[in-house]
Each structure stands twice: as structure tokens, then as C-alpha cells.
Amino acid sequence: MAALRAKGQQVEQIMRGTQGITDLLLEPLIDVPGVRIKVDREEASRLGLDVGDVLETTEVAFGGTAVSRVVEGQRAFDLFVWFDEASRKDSASMRNLLIDAPAGRKIPLRLVADVEVTNGPFMINREKMQRRIVVQANVAGRDLNSVIQEVQGKIGKEVQLPTGYFIEYGGQFESQQEATRVLMLYGLVAVVGIFIMLYKAFNSSRAALLVMANLPLALIGGVVAIFFTGRIMSVPSLLGFISVFGIAARNGIILVSHYRQLRAEGESKDQVIIEGSKNRLAPVLMTAAAAALGLLPLLFGDATGKELERPMAQVILGGLFTSTLLNMIVVPTLFLKFGWEREEVFQQQLALERGELYRPGVSSSVVPVSNPAGSSQNRSA
């Protein structure tokens, strides 16, 4: 306990000099006087006593024990038996306590045990079966992560922990770290799910990846929004990133699907890019603007709850701005460079989208699945 208290005080001093730390408190360990009785087992055995007999007698004499209950009207009280107050507070009386021994003998406690008055902790707190001491504080004026990182760095350099001692960072910081890990996992699952659904929709990994190119574009805006609004990465901010990924993917779907539609109609590559981008400019802007207008009220005012929703809205708005702006530049360029698949592959993908079978090498390349054998007209073709 002395080592725990010393290290706790050292950590407290380090945290006291850290900017942003408020309401700092070291868990108090109050020493109170107590009686320590250490039985000499060999001497007790020589006199015909065992440790249990000695300790049971001293416990009843100095600590007391309930032997019955007394009822007075509607109330009941324990009948407690122990020595009188003077005998319990006098160390000489404690040492002369008579212990019943075999053959009717009375053995003074001082002959079979060492009795001493010592100071010890009033309470010993444990967690996971281990003793612990708590240094707690609140954070104001700074984000929690930066404060903890600074504290961890100082403690790692200045505090030398003996073998078997360690420091854990808990409370809100621990909850935030756990929530961050869970959200990162769910975000990864969401990205993988988006790719799978896009692949099933287009039957093309290239088209799916072109749509997914909007995700890093949205990430840029979210990071910039965090940088200009306090540089605090919080759980609501992570929720904002996951949300804006879906909106950015939708804008990519609007463009890529229209490009593929124009190509299926026989347009040239340049015509597909130019006309497709012009035709889908208004829908992309409208979908982004509708989402942005719905989030603007969260940026203003101090109503209850906005302190949690505002970081999420800031990330989403920043991601919407960059993904919408760069979507009309990056995605057309990538489609022109990498999205134009070979004609045979594209026709096969197009047939799968329509629920039809593709037969290469014939003038009528698309055959309905409902009539795989082919009608007389298809066979002649």
C-alpha cells in the first residue's frame, strides 16, 4: 500500500501540471490505528493451544460477536459480547488476555502471540483481485485524447514502476477507445458490404471500384472539417464518416450507371463522358444539397444534444462538399482511363444486368433466359 500511495502521488503531480486537467483527486488512503496479533505457532502448540483457539478468543474480546437478539417493542437489536472499553484500548490489558488451555489452565496472550498497535489503511480497494489506487480528473478546454496522450508520455518517462505494478487508463477514455474500435470494425464491414452490393448491381469489379473511389474523396472533406473545427476526433465524428460514405457512394452510382447506360446505347467514349457528366450534374448536386440542408440546423444554436450531433454534422458536410466537387472531376477521369472494359466483357455484364444470357460470336448476342433454347427467329439469327 505504501508503494501504491507513493506512485499515485507521483502520477498526481504529473497530471497537475498538464493543461486541460481539472478536478484532480487522488483516492485517499487514510491510516487508522489497529491491533496486530501474530501467533507463535510453536509456542502455542507446546502449551496445547492451536491458532484457531487463540484468534477466536481475541476476536470475541476485542472485536466482539453477536450471540443473540433483543426485542424492544417493534425493534430488534443484536446482543453483542466483548470486553469493556478500557480493556480494549489498553495494550497491556490486551497482552494479559487469558486464553483457555487444556486441563483448565489459563495462558496469557503475551506468551503465545505478539500484540502490537500499528497504523494501517482504513480500506483496501481491489479490482480484478488486485490492489489499486485511483487518480481521477476531468478534462476541460482540450480534447480527451490529446490530454491522455500527453499524460501517458510524461508518466512513461518519469514514473518507474516496480515489478508487478502497472497503470490502466479507464473511465470515459476507456469507453471512447472501445467505441472507436467497434465503429472502426463496423465501418470496415460497411465498406465491404457496399463493394459487394455494387458488384452485384453492375456485375463488374471495375465499376464497383470506380464508385468506391468516392469514399476517399469524402474522407478528405471530413478530415479538413475536423481540422478547422477544433481538431477533435470523437465518436460522433466517426459516425459522420460512416454516414458520408453512403452518400458519396450514391453520387458515384448516379454517374457510373449513366455512363454504362450511354455506352449500351452505342455512344462513343468521349460522348459518354461529356454527355453523362452534363446529364447527371443536376441530380448529383440536388442529392448532396438535400442532405446538406438537413444538417445545417445542427451547426447553429446551443440546444441540448447538439454538442453530440454537431461533430457528426461537420464531418458529413465537409465530406459532402469534397466528394460532390471532386466526384465530377475524378470519377469521369477514372472511368475514361480504367472503366472502359472490352466490348465482349461489357456486353456480358449488360446481359447479366438484364437477366439474359450472352452468346458471343452471333449477330444477336443477347438471348432471353426464359427461352434458353431459343425461338425459331433466334436460331435463324
TANORGI-V472858 format. One record per backbone hydrogen bond with DSSP energy under -1.0 kcal/mol. CO is the residue of the C=O (numbers start at 1). NH is the residue of the N-H. If there is no record, write none. Layout:
CO|NH + CO|NH
//
This chain:
1|5 + 2|6 + 3|7 + 4|8 + 5|9 + 6|10 + 7|11 + 8|12 + 9|13 + 10|14 + 11|15 + 12|16 + 15|18 + 18|21 + 20|140 + 22|138 + 25|136 + 30|122 + 32|120 + 34|118 + 36|116 + 38|114 + 39|41 + 40|44 + 41|45 + 42|46 + 43|47 + 44|49 + 45|48 + 50|54 + 51|55 + 52|56 + 53|57 + 54|58 + 55|59 + 56|60 + 57|61 + 58|62 + 59|63 + 59|64 + 61|83 + 65|81 + 68|79 + 70|77 + 72|75 + 75|72 + 77|70 + 79|67 + 81|65 + 84|88 + 85|89 + 90|94 + 91|95 + 92|96 + 94|97 + 95|110 + 97|109 + 99|107 + 102|105 + 105|101 + 107|99 + 108|111 + 109|112 + 109|113 + 112|40 + 114|38 + 116|36 + 118|34 + 120|32 + 125|132 + 130|127 + 134|27 + 136|25 + 138|22 + 143|147 + 144|148 + 145|149 + 146|150 + 147|151 + 148|152 + 149|153 + 150|154 + 151|155 + 152|156 + 153|157 + 154|158 + 155|159 + 162|165 + 171|175 + 172|176 + 173|177 + 174|178 + 175|179 + 176|180 + 177|181 + 178|182 + 179|183 + 180|184 + 181|185 + 182|186 + 183|187 + 184|188 + 185|189 + 186|190 + 187|191 + 188|192 + 189|193 + 190|194 + 191|195 + 192|196 + 193|197 + 194|198 + 195|199 + 196|200 + 197|201 + 198|202 + 199|203 + 204|208 + 205|209 + 206|210 + 207|211 + 208|212 + 211|214 + 212|215 + 214|218 + 215|219 + 216|220 + 217|221 + 218|222 + 219|223 + 220|224 + 221|225 + 222|226 + 223|227 + 224|228 + 226|231 + 234|238 + 235|239 + 236|240 + 237|241 + 238|242 + 239|243 + 240|244 + 241|245 + 243|247 + 244|248 + 245|249 + 246|250 + 247|251 + 248|252 + 249|253 + 250|254 + 251|255 + 252|256 + 253|257 + 255|259 + 256|260 + 257|261 + 258|262 + 259|263 + 260|264 + 261|265 + 262|267 + 263|266 + 268|272 + 269|273 + 270|274 + 271|275 + 272|276 + 273|277 + 274|278 + 275|279 + 276|280 + 280|284 + 281|285 + 282|286 + 283|287 + 284|288 + 285|289 + 286|290 + 287|291 + 288|292 + 289|293 + 290|294 + 292|296 + 295|298 + 296|299 + 303|306 + 305|308 + 305|309 + 306|310 + 309|313 + 310|314 + 311|315 + 312|316 + 313|317 + 314|318 + 315|319 + 316|320 + 317|321 + 318|322 + 319|323 + 320|324 + 321|325 + 322|326 + 323|327 + 326|329 + 326|330 + 329|333 + 330|334 + 331|335 + 332|336 + 333|337 + 334|338 + 339|341 + 342|346 + 343|347 + 344|348 + 345|349 + 346|350 + 347|351 + 348|352 + 349|353 + 350|354 + 351|356 + 357|367 + 365|359 + 367|357 + 371|374 + 375|379 + 376|380 + 377|381
//
